[in-house]
Amino acid sequence: METSKLSDLLSRISYPGRGIVVGKSPNGKYAVAAYFIMGRSVNSRNRVFTATEDGIKTEAFDPSKLSDPHLIIYNAVRMLGNDTIVTNGDQTDTVYDLMSEGQTFADALCTRLYEDDAPNYTPRISAILHVNGSDFKYEMNTMYYDGGEPNSQTSCFHMNFGFTEPENGIGHYIHTYKGDGNPLPSFDGNPEKVEIEDDISSFTAMIWDNLNEDNKVSLFVKYIDLTTGEAETRIVNKNK
């Protein structure tokens, strides 16, 4: 698979929706994760990322303008032991809870469906970083509406991707939409292979600067040192 510049993929689409990037830094020192959200409506744009004890959550920037918390307020990143869970919805908690009971990442997500926001039926996208010292691997998952009776498992297509030997300087990118539209066209392909950077500040700035200015809302980036396990994070919010 051809490796793309993440900046090109981000800048060429005005509305990829929500996106997850996971990979390994070129120097081989860091496991890397990034998650961004975008919005077209006032309700979706009225959000910020805030830090929690084990990750981040979305919150209303101006609570008086929050018209519907359904699908837009959730824990986006949580830690479970040495695993970092990143998703675009409340399936973060599903993965956390069911993996705590011994289920796998993929099995936990098989209990869920795409979002119930007809006519878009927004895909649920998820990732998990397994970091055990220098042993690093990750999984990504997409679930999207595949036709048929809405809000049923028979109409939900689940895809799980495992990356057991991440390459230095390489990551993978999944997002919710192929672009703008009514209804929004769902992303339904394989994760896109992209370049990762060594420096968290530079990588954060590159992602933020290449997201559509009108639609971008918030960005979270995390670098985990594979030797020490220590993590460094960045949060960027358009609403300040």
C-alpha positions in Angstrom: 0.0 0.0 0.0 1.3 3.4 -0.9 2.2 5.7 2.0 0.6 9.2 1.8 1.4 12.4 3.5 -1.3 12.9 6.2 -1.3 16.6 5.4 -2.4 15.9 1.9 -5.2 13.6 3.0 -6.5 16.1 5.5 -6.3 19.2 3.3 -8.0 17.7 0.2 -11.3 16.9 2.0 -13.2 19.7 3.6 -15.2 17.4 5.9 -13.6 14.0 6.9 -15.7 14.3 10.1 -13.9 12.6 12.9 -10.5 11.0 12.4 -8.1 8.7 14.2 -4.4 8.2 13.4 -2.2 5.6 15.1 1.4 4.7 14.3 5.0 4.8 15.4 7.5 7.6 15.2 10.4 7.5 12.7 13.0 7.2 15.4 11.1 4.1 16.8 10.8 5.7 20.2 7.1 6.6 20.4 3.7 5.0 19.9 1.6 7.8 18.5 -2.2 8.4 18.5 -4.2 11.4 17.3 -8.0 12.1 17.3 -9.8 15.0 15.8 -13.4 16.1 15.6 -15.1 18.5 13.2 -18.6 19.9 13.0 -21.1 21.5 10.6 -23.9 22.4 13.0 -23.8 24.9 15.8 -24.4 22.0 18.2 -21.4 20.0 16.9 -19.1 23.0 16.8 -20.0 24.0 20.4 -17.5 21.5 21.8 -14.0 21.2 23.4 -11.8 18.4 24.5 -11.0 18.4 28.2 -8.6 16.1 30.1 -9.9 13.4 32.4 -8.1 11.1 34.9 -7.4 8.5 32.1 -7.8 10.4 28.8 -10.1 13.0 27.4 -13.8 13.7 26.9 -15.9 16.1 24.8 -17.8 18.8 26.6 -20.0 21.7 25.5 -18.0 24.9 25.2 -21.1 27.0 26.0 -23.6 24.7 28.0 -26.4 27.1 27.3 -26.1 26.4 23.5 -26.1 22.6 23.9 -29.3 21.4 22.2 -28.7 17.6 22.0 -25.8 15.8 23.8 -26.7 12.5 22.0 -23.7 11.3 20.0 -21.5 14.4 20.6 -20.7 14.2 24.3 -18.6 11.2 25.3 -15.3 9.8 26.6 -13.1 9.8 23.5 -9.9 8.4 25.0 -9.5 6.1 28.0 -6.6 4.1 29.5 -7.1 0.4 30.4 -3.8 -0.7 32.0 -1.2 -0.1 29.3 -3.8 0.1 26.5 -5.0 3.4 25.1 -8.5 3.3 23.7 -9.5 6.0 21.2 -13.0 6.2 19.6 -15.4 8.6 18.1 -18.3 7.9 20.5 -19.5 6.2 23.6 -18.2 2.9 22.4 -15.0 4.0 24.2 -16.8 2.9 27.4 -18.1 -0.3 25.8 -14.6 -1.3 24.9 -13.3 -0.4 28.4 -16.0 -2.2 30.2 -16.0 -5.4 28.2 -12.2 -5.7 27.9 -12.2 -5.3 31.7 -14.3 -8.5 31.8 -11.9 -10.3 29.5 -13.4 -9.7 26.0 -11.2 -8.6 23.1 -11.3 -5.2 21.4 -13.0 -6.6 18.3 -15.6 -8.7 20.3 -16.5 -5.7 22.4 -17.2 -3.6 19.3 -19.3 -6.3 17.7 -21.9 -5.5 20.4 -22.4 -2.1 18.9 -23.7 -0.5 15.7 -23.0 2.6 13.6 -24.6 5.8 14.9 -28.4 6.2 14.8 -28.3 9.5 13.0 -30.3 8.8 9.9 -29.9 9.5 7.0 -26.1 9.6 7.6 -25.7 6.5 9.8 -22.3 7.8 10.8 -19.6 5.0 11.1 -18.2 4.3 14.5 -14.4 4.3 14.3 -12.1 3.0 17.0 -8.5 2.1 17.8 -6.5 0.7 20.6 -2.8 0.9 21.3 -1.3 -2.1 23.1 2.0 -0.9 24.7 4.1 -3.4 26.7 7.5 -1.9 27.0 9.1 -1.9 23.5 6.4 -4.4 22.4 3.9 -2.2 20.6 1.0 -3.2 18.4 -2.4 -1.6 17.6 -5.8 -2.4 16.2 -8.3 -0.2 14.3 -12.0 -0.9 13.8 -14.7 0.6 11.6 -18.4 -0.3 11.6 -20.7 1.3 9.0 -24.2 1.0 7.6 -24.2 -1.6 4.8 -27.8 -1.3 3.6 -30.9 -3.2 4.8 -33.0 -2.7 7.9 -31.5 0.3 9.8 -30.2 -0.2 13.3 -29.8 -3.9 13.1 -26.7 -6.1 13.2 -27.5 -7.4 9.7 -27.1 -3.9 8.3 -23.8 -3.2 10.1 -20.5 -4.1 8.5 -17.7 -4.6 11.0 -14.0 -4.5 10.0 -11.1 -5.0 12.4 -7.5 -4.4 11.4 -4.5 -5.6 13.4 -1.0 -4.1 13.1 1.4 -6.4 15.0 4.7 -5.1 13.9 4.3 -1.3 13.3 7.0 0.3 11.1 9.0 3.2 12.2 7.6 6.4 10.7 4.4 4.8 9.5 0.8 5.0 10.8 -2.8 4.4 9.7 -5.7 6.8 9.4 -9.4 6.2 9.5 -12.2 8.7 9.5 -16.0 8.9 9.4 -16.7 10.5 6.0 -15.3 10.5 2.5 -16.2 14.1 2.2 -19.1 16.6 2.5 -22.6 15.9 1.3 -26.2 15.3 2.2 -26.3 12.6 3.4 -22.7 12.4 4.3 -20.9 9.6 2.4 -19.4 7.1 4.9 -15.8 6.1 5.0 -15.9 2.3 4.3 -12.4 1.4 3.2 -9.1 0.1 4.7 -7.1 2.4 7.0 -5.0 4.8 4.9 -1.2 4.4 5.4 0.4 7.7 6.4 3.6 9.2 7.6 4.2 10.0 11.3 6.6 12.5 12.7 9.1 12.3 15.6 8.1 15.6 17.3 4.7 15.8 19.0 4.4 19.6 18.7 5.2 19.6 15.0 2.8 16.6 14.3 0.0 18.4 16.3 0.5 21.6 14.3 0.6 19.8 11.0 -2.7 18.0 11.6 -4.5 21.1 13.0 -3.2 23.4 10.2 -4.5 21.0 7.5 -8.0 20.5 8.9 -10.6 22.7 7.2 -10.7 26.1 9.1 -14.5 26.4 9.1 -15.2 22.8 10.3 -12.4 21.8 12.7 -13.3 21.8 16.3 -10.7 19.9 18.5 -7.6 17.8 18.3 -5.9 15.4 20.8 -2.4 13.9 20.2 -0.5 11.5 22.4 3.1 10.2 22.2 4.0 7.3 24.5 7.7 6.6 25.1 8.1 2.9 24.4 11.1 2.6 26.8 9.7 4.4 29.9 5.9 4.2 29.2 5.7 7.9 29.9 3.2 9.8 27.8 3.1 13.4 26.5 -0.2 14.9 25.2 -1.5 17.9 23.4 -5.0 19.3 23.2 -6.1 22.0 20.7 -9.5 23.5 20.8 -10.9 26.0 18.4 -13.2 27.3 21.1 -11.0 28.8 23.8 
